[in-house]
Amino acid sequence: MKLTVGELLTTAGGALRLHLVAGARGLERAIAVPRLQQPGLALAGYLAQLHPDRLQVLGRSEIGFLATLAPEAGRTAVAAVIGVGVAGFVVTNGLVPPAPLAEQAEAADVPLLVSTLPTGGFFRAAIAWLERRLAPEVTLHGNLVEVLGLGILILGRSGIGKSEAALELVTRGHRLVADDAVRISRPSPEVLHGRPAELLGHHMEIRGLGIIDVEAMFGTLATVEQRRVDLVVELSEWPQGADRLGVIEGSYELLEVTLPLVRIPVQAGRNVGMLVETAARNQLLRRRGRHSAALFVERIDRAAAGERRTDAKKGDRSDG
């Protein structure tokens, strides 16, 4: 996923305190990654550290260095950096860009922005915004709810009862994040966040009732705008040879992140909302190192082993 420097300026310009100084014709240049660079060494002639399609941030040190160069040397240094294919320049601390920087940026159609934020503050704010904006994303047909502090993604075929289960959880005091279309993004390598599609918001489609507004019906505390995804619950018909004890831990791959998976068979008379809540409680126990199914099987194995030893002793006595 990419975004342009113009989108950054329009969308985050206020928060990052940005304004455009030169290179307006280059606002369509793409920013490919959320990482920023400071081109101090590159301005001194060492270009190997530079990566294309990144914003180059110039603080007091870089601007001070450019000020020590003769105008022609300054233009040559900036032109060399531009030649690598940078996305644009940002001068921090509200400093006035030196003439060689502004002239070369304008001539090469490379956006030159100024931020009044200090360099460290700009790095933190800009990287956080870019990570959210450039995060890999996918939209899934399902529901996302917050149950006992866990974000639970409910999946299953159309009509199996995902929305009804989510509504049952809301009535039990839990919170809805998204119904029908869940937008999943990966802001960091091992974390997934989910949010509703913009047009759907916190509306739900319930067969027989139509569209309902969960926030209006149950209050603002019944909804949340975004939630980390911690567990996947898949609703399905009862499969042959199912693991009835829950010893086998399932997994679900999403955007290269592995999530724990629980499969809940659906049939008439089962309270699926209650079962999803129980799955959440069980997941919390597992996080604390208590695997109920494994402990149960271990207890049965110990009891069976004890019975075998008792039978063996009885056999020895009878032989004697």
Buried (B, 14 or more C-beta within 10 A) or exposed (E): EEBBBBBBBEEBBEEBBBEBBBBBEBBEBEBBBBBBBBBBBBBEEEBEEBBEBBBBBBBEEBBEBBEEBEEEEBBBBBBBBBEBEBBBBBBBBEBEBBEBBBBBBBBBBBBBBBBBBBBEBBBEBBBEBBBBBBBEBEEBEBBBBBBEEBBBBBBBEEEBBBBBBBBBBBEEEBBBBBBBBBBBBBBEEEEBBBBBBEEBBBBBEEEEEEEBEBBEEBEEEBBBEBBEBBBBBBBBEEEEEEEEEBEEEEEBEBBEBEBBBBBBBBEEEBEBBEBBBBBBEBBBEBEEEEBBBBEEBEEEEEEEEEEEEEEEEEEEEEEE
